[in-house]
Amino acid sequence: MPIGSAIALFFIVWWLMLFIILPIGVRNPDEAGEALPEGSDPGAPVKPMMWRKVLITTAVSVPVTGLALFLWDFVN
């Protein structure tokens, strides 16, 4: 597979994994037992932990993309 296609595949897998991982561990102020800040949405997360989720997403996406590339080369 050409390098451009492999990068595009990684990009697609990364975004898919991000949307799968985003809701994990998210708690709103009511679930966390904290007071709702003034003017805040009741469903807004208390600590979204985005950097941790970006790192987890990358760590999961690399082997998934590698497996997809291996299967692509194995089948073709």
C-alpha positions as CSV (number, residue, x, y, z in Angstrom):
1,M,0.0,0.0,0.0
2,P,1.4,3.4,-0.9
3,I,2.5,5.6,2.1
4,G,-0.2,8.2,1.4
5,S,-2.9,5.6,1.6
6,A,-1.4,4.2,4.8
7,I,-1.4,7.7,6.4
8,A,-5.0,8.2,5.3
9,L,-6.0,4.9,6.8
10,F,-4.3,5.8,10.1
11,F,-6.1,9.1,10.1
12,I,-9.5,7.4,9.6
13,V,-8.8,4.8,12.2
14,W,-7.5,7.4,14.7
15,W,-10.7,9.5,14.4
16,L,-12.9,6.4,14.7
17,M,-11.0,5.3,17.9
18,L,-11.3,8.8,19.3
19,F,-15.0,8.8,19.0
20,I,-15.2,5.4,20.6
21,I,-12.9,6.4,23.5
22,L,-14.3,9.9,24.2
23,P,-17.3,8.9,26.4
24,I,-15.2,6.6,28.6
25,G,-14.8,7.9,32.1
26,V,-16.8,11.1,31.5
27,R,-18.9,12.3,34.5
28,N,-21.1,15.4,34.7
29,P,-21.2,17.5,37.9
30,D,-24.3,15.6,39.2
31,E,-22.6,12.2,38.9
32,A,-19.3,13.6,40.4
33,G,-21.1,15.1,43.4
34,E,-20.0,18.6,42.6
35,A,-22.1,21.8,42.4
36,L,-23.1,22.9,38.9
37,P,-21.1,26.1,38.0
38,E,-23.1,29.1,37.1
39,G,-24.0,29.2,33.4
40,S,-22.7,25.7,32.7
41,D,-24.5,23.0,30.8
42,P,-25.7,20.2,33.2
43,G,-24.3,17.6,30.9
44,A,-20.8,19.1,30.5
45,P,-18.0,16.9,31.8
46,V,-16.2,17.8,35.0
47,K,-12.8,16.5,33.8
48,P,-12.8,15.6,30.2
49,M,-9.1,14.4,30.3
50,M,-8.6,15.1,26.6
51,W,-4.8,14.6,26.6
52,R,-5.1,11.2,28.2
53,K,-7.7,10.2,25.6
54,V,-5.6,11.5,22.7
55,L,-2.7,9.4,23.9
56,I,-4.9,6.3,24.4
57,T,-6.4,6.9,21.0
58,T,-3.0,7.0,19.4
59,A,-1.8,3.9,21.3
60,V,-4.9,1.9,20.2
61,S,-4.8,3.3,16.6
62,V,-1.2,2.3,15.8
63,P,-1.7,-1.5,16.2
64,V,-5.2,-1.4,14.6
65,T,-3.8,0.3,11.6
66,G,-0.8,-2.1,11.6
67,L,-3.2,-5.0,11.6
68,A,-5.3,-3.5,8.8
69,L,-2.1,-2.9,6.7
70,F,-0.9,-6.5,7.4
71,L,-4.3,-7.9,6.3
72,W,-4.3,-5.7,3.2
73,D,-0.9,-7.0,2.2
74,F,-1.7,-10.6,3.1
75,V,-5.0,-10.6,1.1
76,N,-3.4,-8.9,-1.9
